[in-house]
Amino acid sequence: MIKYHKNIVITASLLAMLAIALGAFGAHGLKPLISADSLAVFQTGVTYQMYHALALLALALIPGLGIQKVRIVFRVFVLGIFLFCGSLYILALKSVLPFSVSFLAPVTPIGGLLLISGWALLTYSVVKMK
């Protein structure tokens, strides 16, 4: 396994582990503290994080995909995960945080666009594979 692919698998595994921990925290720890709507927002972050952790695992295992393409898709996905999911986690907690997080509202769609872009780049890269 190429070292870079190994790093992707490690990152994907850590993101998946974190998604499971955050999901459990949301279901058990946050349920009494935040509204059902906020809990649904938090769960959306967990779901998308897990989907993209699994996508990163798949990315590392696609044979013949050039390392440069793998690097770009990896970076776009990871940045998208942090911006999209991370902003959802924080926005879901806005009622219990001691400061305003409304400035994060525009970050969520940027993260979503990065996730979509990652999928588009992956699709394009696989279509162009020889």
N, CA, C and O of each residue as an XYZ file, in Angstrom:
520
protein
N       0.856     -1.181      0.000
C       0.000      0.000      0.000
C       0.895      1.236      0.000
O       1.851      1.325      0.770
N       0.576      2.171     -0.861
C       1.310      3.431     -0.934
C       1.107      4.182      0.379
O       0.019      4.162      0.953
N       2.160      4.841      0.846
C       2.098      5.556      2.124
C       0.948      6.558      2.153
O       0.263      6.684      3.168
N       0.733      7.270      1.052
C      -0.346      8.254      1.027
C      -1.701      7.571      1.190
O      -2.578      8.090      1.880
N      -1.877      6.407      0.558
C      -3.118      5.659      0.705
C      -3.293      5.187      2.146
O      -4.403      5.178      2.678
N      -2.186      4.796      2.766
C      -2.233      4.393      4.175
C      -2.710      5.562      5.032
O      -3.524      5.374      5.936
N      -2.218      6.750      4.760
C      -2.641      7.936      5.498
C      -4.130      8.225      5.294
O      -4.815      8.660      6.221
N      -4.620      7.986      4.093
C      -6.048      8.183      3.819
C      -6.878      7.182      4.621
O      -7.899      7.548      5.204
N      -6.450      5.934      4.652
C      -7.172      4.909      5.416
C      -7.175      5.263      6.903
O      -8.195      5.106      7.574
N      -6.068      5.728      7.408
C      -5.997      6.132      8.820
C      -6.933      7.312      9.081
O      -7.681      7.306     10.059
N      -6.894      8.311      8.222
C      -7.773      9.474      8.374
C      -9.238      9.052      8.303
O     -10.051      9.479      9.122
N      -9.571      8.215      7.326
C     -10.945      7.738      7.168
C     -11.398      6.972      8.405
O     -12.526      7.145      8.867
N     -10.530      6.136      8.936
C     -10.867      5.356     10.128
C     -11.115      6.259     11.327
O     -12.052      6.043     12.096
N     -10.270      7.267     11.481
C     -10.447      8.207     12.592
C     -11.734      9.015     12.442
O     -12.447      9.240     13.420
N     -12.030      9.450     11.216
C     -13.272     10.196     10.979
C     -14.503      9.323     11.222
O     -15.503      9.803     11.755
N     -14.440      8.052     10.839
C     -15.554      7.125     11.077
C     -15.726      6.884     12.575
O     -16.846      6.891     13.085
N     -14.619      6.674     13.274
C     -14.666      6.469     14.722
C     -15.280      7.693     15.411
O     -16.115      7.560     16.305
N     -14.853      8.886     14.982
C     -15.375     10.123     15.544
C     -16.869     10.270     15.243
O     -17.627     10.737     16.093
N     -17.293      9.875     14.043
C     -18.714      9.954     13.697
C     -19.548      9.067     14.614
O     -20.628      9.464     15.053
N     -19.054      7.879     14.902
C     -19.776      6.974     15.802
C     -19.839      7.567     17.212
O     -20.889      7.540     17.855
N     -18.723      8.096     17.682
C     -18.700      8.706     19.020
C     -19.636      9.914     19.093
O     -20.374     10.075     20.064
N     -19.601     10.755     18.066
C     -20.478     11.926     18.043
C     -21.949     11.518     17.936
O     -22.816     12.149     18.541
N     -22.224     10.476     17.177
C     -23.594      9.979     17.076
C     -24.113      9.495     18.424
O     -25.251      9.782     18.795
N     -23.283      8.766     19.151
C     -23.670      8.293     20.482
C     -23.842      9.468     21.443
O     -24.787      9.505     22.231
N     -22.920     10.421     21.367
C     -23.017     11.622     22.202
C     -24.302     12.382     21.907
O     -24.981     12.840     22.826
N     -24.636     12.517     20.634
C     -25.864     13.212     20.257
C     -27.101     12.488     20.762
O     -28.019     13.114     21.292
N     -27.125     11.181     20.601
C     -28.297     10.398     20.983
C     -28.489     10.333     22.496
O     -29.619     10.301     22.983
N     -27.392     10.315     23.227
C     -27.506     10.117     24.673
C     -27.200     11.369     25.491
O     -27.886     11.652     26.473
N     -26.181     12.112     25.094
C     -25.777     13.268     25.884
C     -26.489     14.555     25.527
O     -26.767     15.379     26.398
N     -26.784     14.732     24.254
C     -27.387     15.991     23.820
C     -28.908     15.975     23.852
O     -29.538     17.028     23.947
N     -29.494     14.807     23.775
C     -30.957     14.704     23.678
C     -31.688     15.548     24.731
O     -32.658     16.223     24.387
N     -31.255     15.534     26.006
C     -31.973     16.355     26.987
C     -31.602     17.848     26.944
O     -32.260     18.662     27.592
N     -30.570     18.207     26.195
C     -30.064     19.580     26.227
C     -30.504     20.459     25.070
O     -30.601     21.677     25.218
N     -30.774     19.850     23.909
C     -31.106     20.657     22.731
C     -32.434     20.198     22.144
O     -32.929     19.116     22.457
N     -32.995     21.035     21.294
C     -34.300     20.721     20.686
C     -34.176     19.557     19.707
O     -33.084     19.187     19.277
N     -35.329     19.000     19.374
C     -35.361     17.900     18.397
C     -34.831     18.369     17.040
O     -34.140     17.619     16.351
N     -35.151     19.602     16.658
C     -34.650     20.139     15.389
C     -33.132     20.253     15.400
O     -32.472     19.897     14.423
N     -32.574     20.748     16.507
C     -31.116     20.864     16.617
C     -30.457     19.497     16.633
O     -29.380     19.312     16.066
N     -31.109     18.536     17.286
C     -30.581     17.173     17.305
C     -30.570     16.579     15.898
O     -29.652     15.841     15.542
N     -31.584     16.898     15.101
C     -31.627     16.425     13.708
C     -30.496     17.044     12.895
O     -29.901     16.371     12.053
N     -30.192     18.315     13.136
C     -29.068     18.972     12.453
C     -27.760     18.280     12.838
O     -26.921     18.003     11.981
N     -27.596     18.008     14.121
C     -26.391     17.325     14.612
C     -26.267     15.952     13.944
O     -25.186     15.564     13.501
N     -27.379     15.228     13.877
C     -27.377     13.897     13.266
C     -27.045     13.955     11.773
O     -26.405     13.045     11.246
N     -27.474     15.013     11.095
C     -27.120     15.181      9.685
C     -25.605     15.278      9.531
O     -25.028     14.684      8.620
N     -24.968     16.025     10.421
C     -23.507     16.119     10.402
C     -22.860     14.758     10.585
O     -21.919     14.410      9.872
N     -23.366     13.986     11.544
C     -22.824     12.647     11.820
C     -22.981     11.753     10.588
O     -22.052     11.041     10.205
N     -24.144     11.796      9.984
C     -24.427     10.947      8.814
C     -23.488     11.282      7.653
O     -22.887     10.391      7.053
N     -23.370     12.568      7.346
C     -22.510     12.965      6.231
C     -21.039     12.695      6.530
O     -20.273     12.362      5.626
N     -20.646     12.834      7.774
C     -19.260     12.520      8.123
C     -18.984     11.038      7.886
O     -17.939     10.679      7.344
N     -19.913     10.179      8.290
C     -19.699      8.741      8.095
C     -19.697      8.383      6.612
O     -18.854      7.605      6.165
N     -20.633      8.941      5.847
C     -20.636      8.666      4.406
C     -19.289      9.007      3.785
O     -18.752      8.244      2.982
N     -18.756     10.146      4.160
C     -17.523     10.596      3.522
C     -16.283      9.920      4.086
O     -15.262      9.845      3.403
N     -16.350      9.427      5.314
C     -15.267      8.587      5.830
C     -15.203      7.297      5.011
O     -14.121      6.828      4.656
N     -16.361      6.736      4.719
C     -16.402      5.522      3.887
C     -15.944      5.821      2.460
O     -15.282      4.997      1.829
N     -16.300      6.996      1.961
C     -15.845      7.390      0.624
C     -14.326      7.506      0.592
O     -13.696      7.135     -0.398
N     -13.736      8.016      1.663
C     -12.274      8.110      1.721
C     -11.641      6.725      1.714
O     -10.609      6.523      1.073
N     -12.240      5.771      2.416
C     -11.727      4.396      2.376
C     -11.756      3.863      0.949
O     -10.787      3.266      0.481
N     -12.864      4.081      0.269
C     -12.978      3.635     -1.120
C     -11.936      4.321     -1.995
O     -11.324      3.687     -2.855
N     -11.737      5.610     -1.775
C     -10.761      6.371     -2.555
C      -9.370      5.750     -2.454
O      -8.655      5.642     -3.451
N      -8.999      5.349     -1.258
C      -7.665      4.765     -1.049
C      -7.522      3.400     -1.707
O      -6.406      2.926     -1.921
N      -8.633      2.774     -2.025
C      -8.592      1.412     -2.558
C      -8.870      1.312     -4.053
O      -8.877      0.212     -4.606
N      -9.100      2.449     -4.715
C      -9.356      2.423     -6.157
C      -8.028      2.179     -6.880
O      -7.127      3.013     -6.808
N      -7.901      1.054     -7.569
C      -6.645      0.771     -8.260
C      -6.488      1.639     -9.511
O      -7.451      1.876    -10.240
N      -5.284      2.099     -9.743
C      -4.980      2.818    -10.976
C      -5.325      4.292    -10.986
O      -5.074      4.970    -11.982
N      -5.886      4.804     -9.919
C      -6.197      6.229     -9.851
C      -4.914      6.964     -9.471
O      -4.300      6.651     -8.451
N      -4.516      7.915    -10.266
C      -3.251      8.623    -10.047
C      -3.179      9.289     -8.682
O      -4.181      9.774     -8.156
N      -1.984      9.301     -8.123
C      -1.786      9.831     -6.776
C      -2.174     11.298     -6.683
O      -2.700     11.734     -5.659
N      -1.921     12.068     -7.741
C      -2.285     13.487     -7.720
C      -3.805     13.660     -7.630
O      -4.294     14.520     -6.898
N      -4.536     12.851     -8.369
C      -6.000     12.909     -8.319
C      -6.507     12.466     -6.952
O      -7.439     13.056     -6.406
N      -5.890     11.425     -6.405
C      -6.261     10.946     -5.075
C      -6.043     12.053     -4.041
O      -6.900     12.286     -3.190
N      -4.902     12.728     -4.117
C      -4.597     13.808     -3.169
C      -5.637     14.926     -3.227
O      -6.097     15.415     -2.196
N      -5.996     15.316     -4.433
C      -6.953     16.420     -4.587
C      -8.316     16.023     -4.022
O      -8.912     16.777     -3.252
N      -8.806     14.856     -4.395
C     -10.111     14.408     -3.912
C     -10.076     14.259     -2.390
O     -11.016     14.665     -1.707
N      -9.015     13.689     -1.866
C      -8.864     13.528     -0.418
C      -8.951     14.877      0.295
O      -9.696     15.030      1.263
N      -8.194     15.837     -0.185
C      -8.172     17.158      0.464
C      -9.516     17.866      0.373
O      -9.951     18.501      1.334
N     -10.169     17.759     -0.764
C     -11.481     18.397     -0.939
C     -12.501     17.741     -0.008
O     -13.282     18.437      0.641
N     -12.499     16.413      0.062
C     -13.421     15.718      0.963
C     -13.172     16.093      2.425
O     -14.115     16.403      3.154
N     -11.922     16.066      2.850
C     -11.619     16.356      4.259
C     -12.008     17.791      4.612
O     -12.602     18.035      5.663
N     -11.677     18.728      3.745
C     -12.062     20.116      4.002
C     -13.584     20.247      4.023
O     -14.135     20.959      4.863
N     -14.250     19.575      3.118
C     -15.715     19.587      3.095
C     -16.313     19.001      4.366
O     -17.284     19.535      4.901
N     -15.736     17.903      4.852
C     -16.208     17.285      6.098
C     -16.079     18.278      7.252
O     -17.022     18.479      8.017
N     -14.911     18.892      7.368
C     -14.699     19.821      8.483
C     -15.623     21.037      8.397
O     -16.176     21.467      9.409
N     -15.789     21.584      7.207
C     -16.629     22.772      7.085
C     -18.117     22.428      7.193
O     -18.851     23.081      7.935
N     -18.560     21.418      6.465
C     -19.983     21.073      6.465
C     -20.402     20.462      7.801
O     -21.266     20.997      8.496
N     -19.789     19.353      8.146
C     -20.185     18.648      9.368
C     -19.828     19.459     10.617
O     -20.625     19.570     11.549
N     -18.635     20.016     10.617
C     -18.213     20.806     11.774
C     -19.136     21.978     12.049
O     -19.483     22.242     13.200
N     -19.533     22.681     11.000
C     -20.440     23.817     11.198
C     -21.810     23.334     11.658
O     -22.452     24.002     12.468
N     -22.271     22.195     11.164
C     -23.558     21.658     11.628
C     -23.500     21.299     13.105
O     -24.444     21.569     13.846
N     -22.394     20.689     13.541
C     -22.262     20.333     14.958
C     -22.355     21.584     15.833
O     -23.085     21.614     16.823
N     -21.612     22.596     15.451
C     -21.588     23.824     16.257
C     -22.925     24.553     16.194
O     -23.417     25.034     17.214
N     -23.516     24.639     15.005
C     -24.818     25.307     14.877
C     -25.905     24.577     15.665
O     -26.805     25.213     16.213
N     -25.827     23.255     15.725
C     -26.808     22.482     16.495
C     -26.699     22.777     17.986
O     -27.676     22.650     18.723
N     -25.517     23.166     18.423
C     -25.276     23.430     19.843
C     -25.452     24.900     20.220
O     -25.171     25.281     21.357
N     -25.912     25.726     19.287
C     -25.964     27.168     19.525
C     -26.772     27.546     20.765
O     -26.474     28.555     21.403
N     -27.782     26.764     21.117
C     -28.609     27.102     22.283
C     -27.895     26.860     23.612
O     -28.303     27.407     24.637
N     -26.842     26.055     23.610
C     -26.124     25.781     24.869
C     -24.732     26.423     24.900
O     -24.031     26.340     25.908
N     -24.344     27.048     23.817
C     -23.035     27.701     23.788
C     -23.146     29.114     24.349
O     -24.164     29.781     24.164
N     -22.098     29.570     25.035
C     -22.158     30.898     25.661
C     -21.848     32.052     24.710
O     -21.714     33.193     25.151
N     -21.735     31.772     23.427
C     -21.426     32.804     22.442
C     -22.218     32.544     21.172
O     -22.711     31.436     20.958
N     -22.342     33.553     20.335
C     -23.096     33.438     19.099
C     -22.269     32.713     18.034
O     -21.077     32.968     17.862
N     -22.925     31.822     17.342
C     -22.255     31.082     16.266
C     -22.938     31.327     14.922
O     -22.718     30.586     13.965
N     -23.751     32.350     14.855
C     -24.493     32.629     13.625
C     -23.578     32.924     12.438
O     -23.981     32.761     11.286
N     -22.336     33.360     12.722
C     -21.376     33.626     11.642
C     -21.030     32.349     10.867
O     -20.497     32.423      9.760
N     -21.330     31.185     11.440
C     -21.014     29.914     10.775
C     -22.043     29.500      9.731
O     -21.782     28.598      8.935
N     -23.198     30.139      9.720
C     -24.258     29.739      8.785
C     -23.784     29.691      7.323
O     -24.151     28.755      6.612
N     -22.983     30.659      6.843
C     -22.530     30.566      5.450
C     -21.466     29.488      5.210
O     -21.199     29.128      4.063
N     -20.869     28.979      6.269
C     -19.814     27.969      6.122
C     -20.404     26.632      5.683
O     -19.780     25.894      4.920
N     -21.601     26.324      6.164
C     -22.211     25.026      5.863
C     -22.376     24.795      4.362
O     -21.972     23.740      3.872
N     -22.954     25.740      3.610
C     -23.082     25.481      2.169
C     -21.739     25.419      1.438
O     -21.616     24.721      0.432
N     -20.741     26.136      1.931
C     -19.401     26.046      1.323
C     -18.863     24.631      1.510
O     -18.314     24.039      0.581
N     -19.026     24.094      2.720
C     -18.612     22.714      2.976
C     -19.373     21.733      2.102
O     -18.797     20.778      1.580
N     -20.670     21.970      1.943
C     -21.476     21.109      1.078
C     -21.012     21.148     -0.365
O     -20.958     20.119     -1.037
N     -20.677     22.344     -0.838
C     -20.150     22.463     -2.209
C     -18.823     21.730     -2.361
O     -18.550     21.147     -3.411
N     -18.007     21.757     -1.326
C     -16.745     21.008     -1.383
C     -17.006     19.505     -1.449
O     -16.333     18.792     -2.193
N     -17.971     19.021     -0.681
C     -18.299     17.594     -0.744
C     -18.809     17.211     -2.133
O     -18.414     16.184     -2.686
N     -19.679     18.032     -2.684
C     -20.175     17.792     -4.049
C     -19.015     17.837     -5.047
O     -18.934     17.005     -5.951
N     -18.125     18.808     -4.875
C     -16.961     18.925     -5.769
C     -16.061     17.700     -5.673
O     -15.524     17.236     -6.679
N     -15.900     17.181     -4.463
C     -15.097     15.965     -4.289
C     -15.671     14.804     -5.071
O     -14.941     14.058     -5.724
N     -16.990     14.654     -5.001
C     -17.639     13.585     -5.767
C     -17.497     13.819     -7.269
O     -17.263     12.877     -8.026
N     -17.637     15.070     -7.700
C     -17.495     15.390     -9.126
C     -16.071     15.094     -9.597
O     -15.875     14.517    -10.667
N     -15.081     15.489     -8.800
C     -13.682     15.221     -9.152
C     -13.399     13.728     -9.196
O     -12.692     13.254    -10.086
N     -13.946     12.987     -8.239
C     -13.751     11.536     -8.232
C     -14.390     10.909     -9.461
O     -13.787     10.057    -10.113
N     -15.602     11.326     -9.775
C     -16.286     10.796    -10.963
C     -15.481     11.078    -12.221
O     -15.243     10.181    -13.029
N     -15.063     12.328    -12.384
C     -14.282     12.718    -13.549
C     -12.982     11.906    -13.632
O     -12.616     11.429    -14.706
N     -12.301     11.753    -12.525
C     -11.033     11.020    -12.499
C     -11.207      9.568    -12.882
O     -10.381      9.012    -13.606
N     -12.284      8.941    -12.397
C     -12.521      7.530    -12.733
C     -12.932      7.399    -14.204
O     -12.503      6.463    -14.879
N     -13.751      8.316    -14.704
C     -14.160      8.275    -16.116
C     -12.918      8.392    -17.018
O     -12.840      7.730    -18.052
N     -11.971      9.216    -16.634
C     -10.772      9.456    -17.458
C      -9.682      8.400    -17.266
O      -8.666      8.432    -17.961
N      -9.880      7.467    -16.335
C      -8.884      6.407    -16.123
C      -8.756      5.526    -17.355
O      -9.726      5.269    -18.068
N      -7.538      5.075    -17.582
C      -7.307      4.179    -18.723
C      -7.338      2.754    -18.262
O      -7.164      1.841    -19.069
